[in-house]
Amino acid sequence: MTDSLPLLVFSDLDGTLLDHDTYEFAPALPALRALGRVGAGVVLATSKTAAEVAPIRSAMALDAWPAIVENGAGILEPGTGGTGDDGTYRKIRAKLRALPPGFEGFGDLTATGVAALTGLSLEAAQAAKARQFSEPGLWKGDPSRLDAFIQAALASDLHARQGGRFLTLSMGGTKADRMIEIAERYGKPATVALGDAPNDAEMIAAAHHGVIVCNPQAPPMPLLDGEKANRITRTTLPGPAGWAEAIFDILEMLGLSKEAASHG
Ligand SMILES: [Mg+2]
Protein backbone atom coordinates (compact mmCIF):
# COMPACT_ATOMS: atom_id res chain seq x y z
CA MET A 1 0.00 0.00 0.00
CA THR A 2 1.99 2.92 -1.25
CA ASP A 3 -0.46 5.51 0.07
CA SER A 4 0.11 4.46 3.68
CA LEU A 5 3.82 5.28 3.84
CA PRO A 6 4.39 7.14 7.12
CA LEU A 7 7.62 8.72 5.89
CA LEU A 8 9.92 8.77 2.87
CA VAL A 9 13.58 9.54 3.59
CA PHE A 10 15.95 10.85 0.89
CA SER A 11 19.63 10.65 1.68
CA ASP A 12 22.92 11.63 0.15
CA LEU A 13 25.66 8.99 0.52
CA ASP A 14 29.25 10.32 0.81
CA GLY A 15 29.71 12.29 4.04
CA THR A 16 26.06 11.72 4.96
CA LEU A 17 24.95 8.06 5.21
CA LEU A 18 28.48 6.87 4.39
CA ASP A 19 31.41 7.94 6.54
CA HIS A 20 33.54 10.53 4.72
CA ASP A 21 36.75 8.52 5.21
CA THR A 22 35.82 4.85 5.68
CA TYR A 23 32.60 4.69 3.56
CA GLU A 24 31.03 2.65 6.39
CA PHE A 25 27.39 3.03 7.38
CA ALA A 26 27.29 0.76 10.47
CA PRO A 27 26.53 3.64 12.89
CA ALA A 28 23.31 4.33 10.92
CA LEU A 29 22.06 0.71 11.06
CA PRO A 30 19.89 1.13 14.20
CA ALA A 31 18.14 4.10 12.55
CA LEU A 32 17.75 2.25 9.21
CA ARG A 33 16.16 -0.68 11.09
CA ALA A 34 13.86 1.68 13.03
CA LEU A 35 12.69 3.21 9.72
CA GLY A 36 12.05 -0.31 8.41
CA ARG A 37 9.92 -1.13 11.47
CA VAL A 38 7.65 1.88 10.95
CA GLY A 39 7.34 1.08 7.22
CA ALA A 40 9.24 4.19 6.06
CA GLY A 41 11.06 4.20 2.73
CA VAL A 42 14.69 5.22 2.19
CA VAL A 43 15.76 6.58 -1.21
CA LEU A 44 19.49 7.08 -1.76
CA ALA A 45 20.28 10.33 -3.63
CA THR A 46 23.83 10.63 -4.91
CA SER A 47 26.21 11.77 -7.61
CA LYS A 48 27.20 8.11 -8.09
CA THR A 49 26.15 6.03 -11.10
CA ALA A 50 23.61 3.20 -10.91
CA ALA A 51 26.51 0.73 -11.17
CA GLU A 52 28.10 2.31 -8.09
CA VAL A 53 24.88 2.63 -6.09
CA ALA A 54 23.33 -0.80 -6.74
CA PRO A 55 25.72 -2.79 -4.49
CA ILE A 56 25.51 -0.13 -1.74
CA ARG A 57 21.70 -0.15 -1.89
CA SER A 58 21.74 -3.97 -1.61
CA ALA A 59 24.15 -3.88 1.34
CA MET A 60 21.73 -1.51 3.09
CA ALA A 61 18.76 -3.81 2.30
CA LEU A 62 17.07 -0.96 0.39
CA ASP A 63 16.49 -2.73 -2.95
CA ALA A 64 12.73 -2.20 -2.62
CA TRP A 65 13.23 1.55 -3.10
CA PRO A 66 14.32 3.62 -6.09
CA ALA A 67 17.59 5.54 -5.89
CA ILE A 68 18.42 8.96 -7.36
CA VAL A 69 21.67 8.66 -9.33
CA GLU A 70 24.10 10.94 -11.16
CA ASN A 71 23.06 13.95 -9.02
CA GLY A 72 19.43 13.78 -10.08
CA ALA A 73 19.98 13.22 -13.80
CA GLY A 74 18.40 9.76 -13.47
CA ILE A 75 16.70 7.12 -11.29
CA LEU A 76 17.77 3.55 -10.50
CA GLU A 77 14.46 1.69 -10.22
CA PRO A 78 13.68 -0.67 -7.30
CA GLY A 79 15.10 -4.18 -7.52
CA THR A 80 17.17 -3.54 -10.64
CA GLY A 81 20.92 -4.00 -11.03
CA GLY A 82 23.42 -1.39 -11.99
CA THR A 83 23.62 -1.68 -15.75
CA GLY A 84 20.71 0.01 -17.48
CA ASP A 85 19.96 1.86 -20.71
CA ASP A 86 22.67 4.36 -21.66
CA GLY A 87 20.73 6.04 -24.49
CA THR A 88 20.62 9.42 -22.71
CA TYR A 89 24.36 9.30 -22.08
CA ARG A 90 25.07 8.52 -25.73
CA LYS A 91 22.90 11.49 -26.73
CA ILE A 92 24.90 13.78 -24.42
CA ARG A 93 28.18 12.48 -25.86
CA ALA A 94 26.91 13.10 -29.40
CA LYS A 95 25.94 16.69 -28.50
CA LEU A 96 29.38 17.20 -26.93
CA ARG A 97 31.13 16.24 -30.15
CA ALA A 98 29.42 19.17 -31.88
CA LEU A 99 30.56 21.72 -29.24
CA PRO A 100 33.78 23.75 -29.21
CA PRO A 101 36.70 21.56 -28.02
CA GLY A 102 38.25 21.81 -24.54
CA PHE A 103 35.99 19.66 -22.36
CA GLU A 104 37.43 16.32 -21.28
CA GLY A 105 34.74 13.98 -19.93
CA PHE A 106 34.88 10.56 -18.26
CA GLY A 107 33.91 9.16 -21.66
CA ASP A 108 37.16 10.49 -23.13
CA LEU A 109 39.22 8.67 -20.50
CA THR A 110 40.10 5.04 -19.89
CA ALA A 111 39.17 3.49 -16.52
CA THR A 112 42.84 3.95 -15.58
CA GLY A 113 42.51 7.65 -16.45
CA VAL A 114 39.38 8.04 -14.31
CA ALA A 115 41.12 6.19 -11.45
CA ALA A 116 44.09 8.59 -11.67
CA LEU A 117 41.78 11.61 -11.76
CA THR A 118 39.50 10.58 -8.89
CA GLY A 119 41.68 8.41 -6.67
CA LEU A 120 39.22 5.53 -7.13
CA SER A 121 40.39 1.93 -7.53
CA LEU A 122 40.35 0.60 -11.09
CA GLU A 123 37.19 -1.43 -10.38
CA ALA A 124 35.44 1.57 -8.79
CA ALA A 125 36.54 3.77 -11.72
CA GLN A 126 34.89 1.31 -14.12
CA ALA A 127 31.60 1.66 -12.18
CA ALA A 128 31.98 5.47 -12.17
CA LYS A 129 32.46 5.36 -15.94
CA ALA A 130 29.30 3.26 -16.44
CA ARG A 131 27.24 6.38 -17.04
CA GLN A 132 23.60 6.60 -18.18
CA PHE A 133 22.46 10.19 -17.63
CA SER A 134 25.31 12.71 -17.30
CA GLU A 135 28.91 13.41 -18.22
CA PRO A 136 31.29 14.86 -15.61
CA GLY A 137 34.61 16.24 -16.73
CA LEU A 138 37.15 19.03 -16.61
CA TRP A 139 37.66 22.08 -18.78
CA LYS A 140 41.08 21.61 -20.39
CA GLY A 141 40.78 24.43 -22.89
CA ASP A 142 41.73 28.08 -22.61
CA PRO A 143 39.95 29.42 -19.47
CA SER A 144 38.70 32.41 -21.48
CA ARG A 145 36.74 30.03 -23.74
CA LEU A 146 34.84 28.24 -20.96
CA ASP A 147 31.92 30.69 -21.01
CA ALA A 148 31.46 30.28 -24.75
CA PHE A 149 31.52 26.48 -24.31
CA ILE A 150 28.83 26.63 -21.61
CA GLN A 151 26.68 28.93 -23.76
CA ALA A 152 27.03 26.51 -26.69
CA ALA A 153 26.11 23.59 -24.40
CA LEU A 154 22.96 25.41 -23.20
CA ALA A 155 22.06 26.24 -26.80
CA SER A 156 22.11 22.52 -27.62
CA ASP A 157 19.76 21.78 -24.67
CA LEU A 158 22.44 20.49 -22.33
CA HIS A 159 22.46 21.53 -18.68
CA ALA A 160 25.88 22.43 -17.29
CA ARG A 161 26.55 22.35 -13.58
CA GLN A 162 29.81 23.11 -11.82
CA GLY A 163 30.23 20.88 -8.74
CA GLY A 164 33.04 20.85 -6.19
CA ARG A 165 35.45 19.57 -8.82
CA PHE A 166 33.76 18.52 -12.02
CA LEU A 167 31.72 20.37 -14.60
CA THR A 168 28.81 18.01 -15.33
CA LEU A 169 26.65 18.03 -18.44
CA SER A 170 23.21 16.41 -18.44
CA MET A 171 19.76 16.66 -19.96
CA GLY A 172 18.61 18.23 -16.66
CA GLY A 173 17.16 17.05 -13.36
CA THR A 174 18.36 17.70 -9.82
CA LYS A 175 18.16 15.67 -6.63
CA ALA A 176 15.27 17.96 -5.58
CA ASP A 177 13.36 17.39 -8.86
CA ARG A 178 13.69 13.61 -8.45
CA MET A 179 12.68 13.73 -4.80
CA ILE A 180 9.42 15.46 -5.73
CA GLU A 181 8.85 12.97 -8.60
CA ILE A 182 9.43 9.93 -6.36
CA ALA A 183 7.33 11.33 -3.48
CA GLU A 184 4.44 11.69 -5.97
CA ARG A 185 4.75 8.00 -6.88
CA TYR A 186 4.25 7.08 -3.24
CA GLY A 187 1.26 9.35 -2.66
CA LYS A 188 3.18 12.38 -1.36
CA PRO A 189 4.03 11.16 2.16
CA ALA A 190 5.96 13.26 4.66
CA THR A 191 9.55 13.62 3.44
CA VAL A 192 12.93 13.93 5.11
CA ALA A 193 16.06 14.87 3.17
CA LEU A 194 19.59 14.56 4.54
CA GLY A 195 22.84 15.82 3.02
CA ASP A 196 26.20 17.34 3.88
CA ALA A 197 27.15 19.58 0.96
CA PRO A 198 25.88 22.52 -1.12
CA ASN A 199 24.71 20.16 -3.92
CA ASP A 200 22.17 18.74 -1.41
CA ALA A 201 20.80 22.17 -0.43
CA GLU A 202 17.86 22.24 -2.87
CA MET A 203 16.73 18.75 -1.83
CA ILE A 204 17.03 19.62 1.87
CA ALA A 205 15.05 22.83 1.31
CA ALA A 206 12.31 21.01 -0.64
CA ALA A 207 11.62 18.31 2.01
CA HIS A 208 9.18 18.60 4.91
CA HIS A 209 12.12 18.05 7.27
CA GLY A 210 15.65 18.85 6.13
CA VAL A 211 18.84 17.71 7.85
CA ILE A 212 22.32 19.07 7.27
CA VAL A 213 24.75 16.39 8.39
CA CYS A 214 27.88 17.87 9.91
CA ASN A 215 30.94 17.41 7.68
CA PRO A 216 34.05 19.31 8.78
CA GLN A 217 35.82 18.23 5.54
CA ALA A 218 33.17 19.55 3.09
CA PRO A 219 32.69 23.12 1.88
CA PRO A 220 30.51 24.90 4.45
CA MET A 221 26.78 24.63 3.90
CA PRO A 222 25.23 28.11 3.63
CA LEU A 223 22.52 29.03 6.13
CA LEU A 224 19.24 27.78 4.63
CA ASP A 225 15.89 29.54 5.03
CA GLY A 226 14.15 26.73 6.91
CA GLU A 227 16.77 26.73 9.66
CA LYS A 228 15.23 29.72 11.44
CA ALA A 229 11.90 27.91 11.76
CA ASN A 230 13.65 24.64 12.73
CA ARG A 231 12.23 22.89 9.65
CA ILE A 232 15.88 22.31 8.77
CA THR A 233 18.27 21.17 11.48
CA ARG A 234 22.00 20.45 11.69
CA THR A 235 23.52 17.39 13.34
CA THR A 236 26.35 17.65 15.81
CA LEU A 237 27.89 14.30 14.81
CA PRO A 238 29.26 13.75 11.28
CA GLY A 239 28.34 11.02 8.79
CA PRO A 240 26.23 7.97 9.66
CA ALA A 241 26.28 8.72 13.42
CA GLY A 242 24.78 12.17 12.75
CA TRP A 243 22.33 10.55 10.31
CA ALA A 244 21.07 8.19 13.04
CA GLU A 245 20.83 11.04 15.56
CA ALA A 246 18.65 13.08 13.17
CA ILE A 247 16.39 10.16 12.18
CA PHE A 248 15.66 9.23 15.82
CA ASP A 249 14.83 12.89 16.57
CA ILE A 250 12.42 13.05 13.63
CA LEU A 251 10.75 9.71 14.53
CA GLU A 252 10.25 11.12 18.04
CA MET A 253 8.85 14.39 16.68
CA LEU A 254 6.40 12.51 14.43
CA GLY A 255 5.23 10.29 17.30
CA LEU A 256 6.66 7.16 15.67
CA SER A 257 9.24 6.32 18.33
CA LYS A 258 7.22 3.58 20.06
CA GLU A 259 6.54 1.75 16.82
CA ALA A 260 10.17 2.19 15.79
CA ALA A 261 11.36 0.52 19.00
CA SER A 262 8.95 -2.45 18.91
CA HIS A 263 10.38 -5.84 17.99
CA GLY A 264 7.02 -7.45 17.24
MG1 LIG B 1 27.90 14.24 0.30
Residues whose N, C-alpha, C, O or C-beta is under 5 A from the ligand:
A	BS01	MG	D12 L13 D14 G15 T16 D196 A197
